[in-house]
Amino acid sequence: MSDDRPADPADGVTEQDRPVTFRDVFAVREYRAVYLSLVVNWLGDYLARAAIIVLVYQQTESVLLSAASFAVSYLPWIVGGPLLATLADRYPYRRVLIVADLTRAVPIALIALPGMNVYAILCLLFVAMLGAPPTQAARSALLPLILERRKVVTGVALNASTSQAAQVFGYVLGATLAVAVDPRLGIALDAISFVVSAALIAIGVRPRPAAAVPSGRQHLLRETGEGFRLVFGTPLLRSIALMVFALTTFTILPEGLAAGWAALFHEDHSARGFDQGMIMAAGPVGFVIGGIAVGRLLRPSTRRKLIKPFALLAPTALALTVLASNAGTVAVFVAISGIAQGGLMPTLNGEFVLALPHGYRARAYGVMQGGVQFTQCFAVIATGALAQFTSIPLVVGLWSAGGLLLMIFLVARRPQLAAVERPDSPAVEVVPATHVTPGQVQAGTAGKLDR
């Protein structure tokens, strides 16, 4: 039975502004299939990443090659993520998800074979990860087609929180299996997870036509460029993109600098390992708490009002780590920042998805995710280089303080979102305040898209 009941006029809350429960979202059959597919997919991915690092290190005893095996998984997004994501708009999203999962299962299964050369492992891993951009873009673009407008942000929050939880559990389980049993077991489980994920989509999601009709196709590079023009030429989309990119330049620091940070507090290697894990896990744990609490308990109007406070809290909490005297205190501040991120990111992502014209969601997602990967890589390299000349707490504190100033500037210039949302229709319409038709995107320049 649906929870959608007429609003009580006495409480002054419209039906569309009532908090959306997880029960509301899981009541949608197609969303259940997409969500279960995501859980299986992410758990397998993170489990395999941890296992492959161990496998490469066992075979070579090279820290450089084991680190390279981790970095390879991000390389496709950096070198061609937006281009690969654009492919998802050319074909039905359901087909993209199924084909990409089944295709990725093959190279991962080959990695699990005994005697595989290390350099072959790295090449196969890169080939497998080429399927990540179109898969993630198709999943993001599909969400507004299967959920009502008012449920989209809760669905995004649930997906984001689940991916963070899967990251923690996948890394722990993958490392444990790799060390205690055999790293190839974790890799084989990842290959199986792709097949299971494809089956869930095939059974639970109904076929839909491609977002872009064949007659309207252009060169892939041109279509990718249209995604960039749409994102950076529309005031609301540009504002969200810049806020997300700014956020990721400092929120990635606890993960990227955790090893060196933990070394400041203990000389004992085992204690350092625990502190490193605590610092790295604090952000994802906080994200899960913030995402679930905000997405489940707060009304849409309240979530929008909290965008600015959360945007300022995230860098402020990290800046305060400069005062921390132990890893536990660092983890607390990192967790607070994670809670702010969990409350902020799904709301921004929901606004972003709802403001996009149908047929441009996958390529716009590619622009965003490619930017996130690039800014994270830049931030870790830059702060790591700075930490060679001074202390990590000072680098993180000053970098995050700079992030706070940047976020103050961005939230002050953030355009107002139109409050017109119809709860009774799928989220396939464009928010009126940022209406950009495909024709305008193709014909106009970035400047002409401002309104």
Secondary structure as UniProt FT lines:
FT   HELIX           9..11
FT   HELIX           15..17
FT   HELIX           22..26
FT   HELIX           29..60
FT   HELIX           63..71
FT   HELIX           72..74
FT   HELIX           75..90
FT   HELIX           93..111
FT   TURN            114..115
FT   HELIX           118..129
FT   TURN            130..131
FT   HELIX           132..146
FT   HELIX           149..180
FT   HELIX           183..204
FT   HELIX           214..216
FT   HELIX           220..233
FT   HELIX           235..251
FT   HELIX           253..256
FT   HELIX           258..263
FT   TURN            264..265
FT   HELIX           269..297
FT   HELIX           300..305
FT   HELIX           307..319
FT   HELIX           320..323
FT   HELIX           327..354
FT   TURN            358..359
FT   HELIX           361..386
FT   TURN            387..389
FT   HELIX           392..412
FT   TURN            423..424
FT   HELIX           432..434
FT   HELIX           438..443
FT   HELIX           447..449
//
